[in-house]
Amino acid sequence: MSASAAQLKLAAAPEHDAAPDLNDLLVRVGRGDESAFAAFYDALGASVFGLARRVIRDPSRAEEVAQEVFIQVWQSAARFDPARGNAKSWLLTLAHRRAVDAVRHDQAATNRENKYDWSGGPDFDEVEETVTITLEHEQVKRCLDGLTDLQREAVNLAYYQGYTYAEVATALDANPATIKTRMRDGIVRLRDCMGVEA
C-alpha cells in the first residue's frame, strides 16, 4: 500500500471521540456548567462507584456515597486547582474519604445500637402502668358511687357481670325499656364524670 493510499484510508476512517480533558471539565463545572458536569460524571461515575464499592461492600450504600461525592463535586469544583493535581485524582480522593467516612459512620451507628440494646427490657414502664391502672380504677369507683342505686346496679350487672339488657331486666324485675334508659343515663353520667368525650 502506498503512502497516499494509507493517508486516504486514515482520512476515511471514522474519528473516535477523544477522551475529554477532565481538568477542563472540572474547571467548567466550577463555573456552574451543567453540560460539563454531565460529561465529567459520564467519564468518572463508574470509577467513583467502583472505588466506593471496594471500600463499603454494600452496593446500595456505595451508590449513595457515589451520589454524595458528585453533589460535593458540584458544590466545591470551584476550589479545584489544575496546577496542584489532576481532576481524576482529586475526585477519587474525595470519593475515598467519603467512603471511609461512611464506613466509620455506619460502624459507629451499629456500635451504638449494640451498646443500647433494649430488646431484653420491658416494652413499657410496669410501675407507671400499675399506678395508671390503679388511678383509673379509683376514678371509675368514685364515678360509679355518683350514680343512683338503680343506675349503678344496672351498669354493674351489664358491664361487670356480663348480663344482657334482658337478663338485667329479669334480675332487677324491671321493664327492658326502663333498664335501657337507666343504663343510658348511667353511662352518660359516668362519661361526664370520667371526662371522656362522647
Helices and strands as residue ranges (DSSP letters): H 3-12, H 22-30, H 34-56, H 59-76, G 77-79, G 82-84, H 87-115, H 126-145, H 149-155, I 156-160, H 165-171, H 176-194
